[in-house]
Amino acid sequence: MSRVHRNQSKPRVIVVGAGIGGLTAGALLAHRGYDVLIFDQAIVPGGCASTFKRRGFTFDVGATQVAGLEPGGIHHRIFSELNIELPEATPCDPACAVFLPNETSPISVWRDPKKWERERQNQFPGSEPFWLLMNRLFQASWRFQGRDPVLPPRNIWDFWQLIKALRPDTAITFPFTFMTVADALRLYKLDDNLRLKTFLDLQLKLYSQVDTEETALLYAATALGVSTEPQGLYHLQGSMQVLSDRLVEALERDGGKLLMRHTVEAIETENGQATGVRVKNQKTGEVWRERADFVVANVTTQNLVQLTGMGKSQPQTPSEFLQQGYKRRVDKLPSASGAFVVYLGVEQSAIPPGCPPHLQFLYDYDGIIGENNSLFVSVSHPGDGRAPEGKATITASSFTDTRQWWNCDDYQGLKQQYTKDAIARLSSYFHLTPETLVYQEAATPRTFAHFTARDQGVVGGIGQRIPTFGPFGFANRTPFDKLWLVGDCTHPGEGTAGVSYSALTVVRQVEASRL
């Protein structure tokens, strides 16, 4: 029996999870006339793009930068349809300053295409043919994505959307579909350029979860190209939370509802079709079933399998065979990365003059990026709303194997050691002393699992390898009718822009299913 009043004249959509993907799908569906109800177990919406406050400091939980705010960009398109204002933001230029081991001057990834061209020619002599190929692939892929293809397609309607997006100007991408970045480096005889490869490994780990040997070339072209004009990465005024707040505002204005601190314990199905969810109110302990015409799950593939009970019984019907195959594929996925994050509130004097908003440091390199030998760092700007006057925030994250955090004998000891090591390494660039370090806190995969409910606390979705990117990835459609998957485990991948594209695809598919 429903505990939430519904408009019987409108189709009911339940969205599981209030990350950016779920909020975007919910807000768009509410605006298009659906009765939308979003459940999330957390305290505040936004998922890995939310924030928290400590002693006057505002920290972005995970995501710290946004793409797609420019005219024609995905956030610009969605906010225009919803008739809400885009958040105030500053373009990141450089998008990132990358410090390789034992180097004191960074490689600056400039937003201005000419400056970036000069930078890479100076930093990586002889590599320009590789970068020209990457730019051509990016331009073609960007035009293709802008036509709203559905990848991977799962029915006739999906195939038609894909066919409409294919044009002669995207044909250049076809020969490179099964290539990795390492294949392209070998093509241009750059595979022995360790400095270039190290830089690419560092950047790609940030955007695709995997390095040059495994990252799909077409995905890499987009990930590495999106930071230059006329696109770009942006630093939001206030915090990343403003993105969620605007979407919630639109959702509720159009009659949708968001219930935080409500855990969806199961997505209920019948005869191969989603029928609703089983929900628990964390405050009262009450558990009830909420019926729906459509369900959108803003969760990981692993969470989806768990919530639906997929593959638990011996398959008898075509739908059950599909479910079993889906579960088998999820079970075979390589382990996804988690993140160790340290949040620092500091005196402004701890920040070097001219410090870029985003930096990457690699402290030693043996062919592996992660486990605290690399840090991605975001620094607040004076007046951007993240710190009191005269102070600043530093957020530094490193990829980590989730398993060690769940299996260790001394969790607190491991957390303290990682925090100590991270601060020590940051001190080589920032002026961190007992006098300048005002506040510190750390998060591990166990922290992310607790606050976001993502299985094992993984971040960033599925690694963008050949078998899991684009046409070969996980579809928004699931083995259950009326149930869709949205978020960073689907095309086109991680980041607020990526999950927003996936949300738009789901909305279009829901609409098409009613024709």
PyMOL commands that set and color helices and strands:
alter all, ss='L'
color gray80, all
select helices_A, chain A and resi 20-31+47-49+74-82+113-123+128-146+156-165+168-176+181-187+194-208+217-225+241-253+301-308+318-331+348-350+402-407+411-426+445-452+455-457+466-468+470-472+495-513
alter helices_A, ss='H'
color red, helices_A
select strands_A, chain A and resi 12-16+35-40+51-54+57-60+66-67+89-91+96-99+107-109+233-236+257-260+262-270+273-281+287-291+294-297+337-347+358-362+374-379+391-401+437-443+483-485
alter strands_A, ss='S'
color yellow, strands_A
deselect
rebuild
show_as cartoon
